[in-house]
Amino acid sequence: MGQKINPLGFRLGTTQNHHSFWFAQPKNYSEGLQEDKKIRNCIKNYIQKNRKKSLNRKIESDSSSEVITHIEIQKEIDTIHVIIHIGFPNLLKKKGAIEELEKDLQKEVNSVNQRLNIAIEKVKEPYRQPNILAEYIAFQLKNRVSFRKAMKKAIELTKKADIKGVKIKIAGRLAGKEIARAECIKKGRLPLQTIRAKIDYCCYPIRTIYGVLGVKIWIFVEEE
C-alpha cells in the first residue's frame, strides 16, 4: 500500500511557509493554537454569512468570489495582526465591513489588552489558487453541470495563470450513481516526490443532493 502525505506539510520549511507567526511557552501553546483556530473560523463564518445575504439579494452571481486562500496570524505583545489573503475582496471592501469583522474577532480573542489589526490582501492570480478552483467546481456541480465539464472548465481557467501542471480528482456519487467512484483529470507535470517543487494543494467537500463529493486539487507552480 502506498504511503500518502499532505503535499503542503511535506514541503513545510522549504517551499511552503507557516501561516502563524508567534512564540509561546509550552504550557500556553495550546491556548494560542485554539485562539488561532477561533480567529480563522470566525472570519470564514463571517464571509459565508455575508455571501448568503448577497446571493439572496442577487448582488453576487459568482460563487468563486470571496474565497479565502489562507489567513496569516502574527502575534505581538499587545497586537494581533491578521492578514486575509482573498481572491476577490468585494464584500470586505464595503463600508463598515472591517469594523464589524473586528468586533466579532475581538469577542473570540481571550485577552482584552490585545488589539486587532486586520489587513486585506488580494491574490494577484486567483485561478492559481486551488481553493478558488475548488469553489468554482462546487458552484458548477450545485447548478447541475456535468462534473467532467466542470473539471475541464476549471483546468481552462488555469491557463490564465503561470503554472506548470494541474491535477483535479473528484470522488463520490458522481452524476447521482448509486456506486461511488473517482474521476481524475491531469494536465502538465506534477512532481509530487520532489521537495523543491512548489505545489499548492487543497481538499474540499461539496454537499449535493446525492451526498457529499470530495474534490482534491494539486497545482504545480514552479520548481526552485
Backbone hydrogen bonds, N-H to C=O, Kabsch-Sander energy under -0.5 kcal/mol:
donor,donor_aa,acceptor,acceptor_aa,energy
4,K,2,G,-0.6
10,F,6,N,-2.1
11,R,7,P,-0.8
12,L,9,G,-0.9
13,G,16,Q,-2.9
14,T,11,R,-2.0
15,T,11,R,-1.1
16,Q,11,R,-2.1
21,F,73,I,-3.1
28,N,25,Q,-1.4
29,Y,25,Q,-0.8
29,Y,26,P,-0.7
32,G,28,N,-1.7
33,L,29,Y,-2.2
34,Q,30,S,-2.3
35,E,31,E,-2.0
36,D,32,G,-1.9
37,K,33,L,-1.8
38,K,34,Q,-2.1
39,I,35,E,-2.2
40,R,36,D,-2.4
41,N,37,K,-2.4
42,C,38,K,-2.3
43,I,39,I,-2.0
44,K,40,R,-2.3
45,N,41,N,-2.5
46,Y,42,C,-2.0
47,I,43,I,-2.2
48,Q,44,K,-2.3
49,K,45,N,-2.4
50,N,46,Y,-2.1
51,R,47,I,-2.1
52,K,48,Q,-2.1
53,K,49,K,-1.6
54,S,50,N,-2.1
55,L,51,R,-2.5
56,N,52,K,-2.1
57,R,53,K,-1.5
58,K,55,L,-0.9
59,I,54,S,-3.2
60,E,54,S,-0.5
63,S,61,S,-0.6
65,S,62,D,-1.2
66,E,88,F,-0.9
67,V,64,S,-0.6
68,I,66,E,-0.6
69,T,67,V,-0.5
69,T,85,H,-2.2
70,H,85,H,-1.0
72,E,83,I,-2.7
73,I,19,H,-2.2
74,Q,81,H,-2.9
75,K,21,F,-1.9
76,E,79,T,-3.3
80,I,115,R,-2.6
81,H,74,Q,-3.5
81,H,79,T,-0.5
82,V,80,I,-0.6
82,V,117,N,-2.9
83,I,72,E,-2.7
83,I,81,H,-0.5
84,I,82,V,-0.6
84,I,119,A,-2.9
85,H,70,H,-2.2
85,H,83,I,-0.7
86,I,84,I,-0.7
86,I,121,E,-2.2
87,G,67,V,-2.1
90,N,88,F,-2.5
93,K,90,N,-0.6
94,K,91,L,-1.3
97,A,94,K,-1.8
100,E,96,G,-1.9
101,L,97,A,-2.2
102,E,98,I,-2.4
103,K,99,E,-1.8
104,D,100,E,-1.8
105,L,101,L,-2.3
106,Q,102,E,-2.3
107,K,103,K,-1.1
108,E,104,D,-0.8
108,E,105,L,-0.5
109,V,105,L,-1.6
115,R,78,D,-2.4
117,N,80,I,-2.5
119,A,82,V,-2.7
121,E,84,I,-2.8
123,V,86,I,-2.4
128,R,125,E,-1.7
129,Q,126,P,-1.9
133,L,129,Q,-1.5
134,A,130,P,-2.5
135,E,131,N,-2.1
136,Y,132,I,-1.9
137,I,133,L,-2.3
138,A,134,A,-2.3
139,F,135,E,-2.1
140,Q,136,Y,-2.0
141,L,137,I,-2.5
142,K,138,A,-2.1
143,N,139,F,-0.9
144,R,141,L,-1.6
145,V,140,Q,-2.2
150,A,146,S,-2.4
151,M,147,F,-2.2
152,K,148,R,-2.4
153,K,149,K,-2.3
154,A,150,A,-1.9
155,I,151,M,-1.8
156,E,152,K,-1.9
157,L,153,K,-1.6
158,T,154,A,-0.9
159,K,156,E,-1.2
160,K,157,L,-1.3
161,A,158,T,-0.9
163,I,161,A,-1.3
164,K,220,F,-2.8
165,G,220,F,-1.1
166,V,187,K,-2.9
167,K,218,W,-2.5
168,I,185,I,-2.8
169,K,216,K,-2.8
170,I,183,E,-2.7
171,A,214,G,-2.3
172,G,181,R,-2.2
174,L,172,G,-1.9
176,G,173,R,-1.5
177,K,174,L,-1.7
180,A,178,E,-0.5
181,R,172,G,-2.3
183,E,170,I,-2.9
185,I,168,I,-2.4
187,K,166,V,-2.8
189,R,164,K,-1.6
192,L,190,L,-1.6
194,T,191,P,-0.9
195,I,193,Q,-0.7
197,A,194,T,-0.9
198,K,196,R,-0.5
198,K,222,E,-2.8
199,I,197,A,-0.7
200,D,219,I,-2.4
202,C,217,I,-1.5
204,Y,215,V,-3.1
206,I,213,L,-3.1
208,T,206,I,-0.6
208,T,211,G,-2.6
211,G,208,T,-0.8
213,L,206,I,-3.2
214,G,171,A,-2.5
215,V,204,Y,-2.6
216,K,169,K,-3.0
217,I,202,C,-2.1
218,W,167,K,-2.6
219,I,200,D,-2.5
220,F,165,G,-2.8
221,V,198,K,-2.3
221,V,219,I,-0.9
222,E,198,K,-0.9
224,E,196,R,-2.1
